[in-house]
Amino acid sequence: MPAVHEISMTLHDGMHFEADTGDGVNIHMDSDESVGGHGLGARPQKVLLAALAGCSSMDVISILRKKRQEVTGLDVKVRGEKAEDYPRVYTRIDLHYIVTGKEIDPEAVARSIELSMTKYCSVAGQLHASVPIHTSYEIVSV
């Protein structure tokens, strides 16, 4: 039986919505004041970028740990370029991974990112058909 995810979205006021994920975690979304928002939550397209970074980060850290890399930190910076015309979709997404640790193998980092983007990250898999996703990384030794 296929997995099914269900989310409930509720309007609070103006353009402020709350998504109940069913996992005990709620996500607030809102828009700019110029279009009726109050700045009480993240913008939906930014949540999409956060979902991509979160999904891939979990993959990368898991793979690096399995490769017995001594990772003490992982940060991901995401940049999305948007089209000027509506629906103003992302036309390019860049993810830059900053891996901190002791004696981190660059090949292990590169392979972990590749596996996340091509095999494990469902968000990346969903987005690949519509937007190019580019990755880069740096290693910070401690």
C-alpha positions as a printed Julia matrix, in Angstrom:
142×3 Matrix{Float64}:
  0.0    0.0     0.0
  1.46   3.41   -0.94
  2.28   5.94    1.77
 -0.17   8.8     2.02
  0.57  12.15    3.62
 -2.25  14.42    4.68
 -1.97  18.02    5.86
 -4.71  20.32    7.09
 -4.39  24.05    6.25
 -6.34  26.65    8.28
 -6.74  30.38    7.72
 -6.11  32.47   10.83
 -6.31  36.07    9.6
 -5.46  38.03    6.45
 -3.06  35.73    4.61
 -1.8   33.89    7.72
 -2.34  30.14    7.42
 -1.32  27.26    9.65
 -0.52  23.81    8.3
 -1.06  20.89   10.67
  1.29  18.18    9.44
 -0.25  15.48   11.59
  3.16  14.88   13.18
  2.64  17.27   16.06
  4.42  20.0    14.12
  2.63  23.0    12.68
  3.97  25.32   10.01
  2.82  28.92    9.85
  2.76  30.62    6.46
  1.99  34.22    5.63
  2.66  36.81    2.95
  4.03  40.33    2.84
  1.94  43.16    4.24
  1.69  44.59    0.72
 -0.66  41.72   -0.22
 -2.59  41.38    3.03
 -0.13  39.43    5.17
  1.18  40.14    8.63
  4.61  38.47    8.43
  3.53  35.77   10.88
  5.0   32.86    9.0
  7.3   31.71    6.23
  6.51  32.3     2.58
  5.34  29.08    0.88
  8.1   29.07   -1.74
 10.72  29.46    0.98
  9.2   26.47    2.77
  9.81  24.52   -0.43
 13.51  25.48   -0.34
 13.67  24.55    3.35
 12.07  21.18    2.57
 14.71  20.5    -0.07
 17.55  21.49    2.27
 16.09  19.48    5.15
 15.51  16.35    3.08
 18.97  16.44    1.55
 20.69  17.34    4.84
 19.2   14.29    6.52
 20.4   12.08    3.67
 23.9   13.56    3.56
 24.51  13.35    7.31
 23.19   9.78    7.41
 25.41   8.67    4.53
 28.49  10.42    5.96
 27.92   8.74    9.32
 27.63   5.35    7.6
 30.94   6.13    5.9
 32.36   6.72    9.4
 33.18  10.35    8.74
 33.74  12.42   11.9
 31.19  15.12   11.08
 30.52  17.64   13.85
 28.36  20.01   11.86
 26.43  20.38    8.61
 24.98  23.6     7.27
 23.25  24.05    3.94
 22.76  27.39    2.23
 20.01  27.4    -0.39
 19.48  29.99   -3.09
 16.48  29.94   -5.4
 16.19  32.14   -8.48
 12.61  33.0    -9.4
 11.1   33.85  -12.76
  9.82  37.39  -13.14
  6.49  36.31  -14.65
  3.72  34.52  -12.78
  3.55  31.95  -11.38
  7.14  33.06  -10.51
  8.49  29.52  -10.25
 12.07  28.76   -9.34
 14.24  28.65  -12.45
 17.39  27.51  -10.63
 18.2   26.23   -7.16
 21.69  26.12   -5.64
 22.57  24.19   -2.5
 25.92  24.79   -0.82
 26.84  22.28    1.89
 29.3   23.25    4.63
 30.58  20.09    6.31
 32.51  20.55    9.55
 34.56  17.79   11.11
 37.84  16.01   11.54
 39.63  14.49    8.54
 36.55  14.59    6.31
 37.06  12.82    2.98
 36.02  15.13    0.09
 35.05  12.12   -2.05
 32.7   10.91    0.7
 31.05  14.33    0.84
 30.67  14.53   -2.95
 29.22  11.03   -3.15
 26.83  11.63   -0.25
 25.45  14.73   -1.95
 25.17  12.92   -5.28
 23.27  10.02   -3.7
 20.93  12.41   -1.95
 20.15  14.33   -5.13
 19.8   11.33   -7.44
 18.44   8.55   -5.24
 17.24   9.34   -1.72
 15.85  12.88   -1.4
 12.2   12.74   -2.4
 11.93  16.53   -2.51
 14.82  16.73   -4.99
 13.23  13.93   -6.98
 10.0   15.9    -7.14
 11.74  19.11   -8.23
 14.27  17.74  -10.75
 11.7   17.59  -13.53
 10.92  21.31  -13.28
 14.05  23.12  -12.09
 17.8   22.57  -12.33
 19.38  21.93   -8.93
 23.09  22.66   -8.53
 25.21  21.6    -5.58
 28.57  22.59   -4.15
 30.33  21.97   -0.86
 33.15  23.02    1.38
 34.83  21.24    4.24
 35.78  23.02    7.45
 38.37  21.1     9.47
 38.3   21.25   13.26
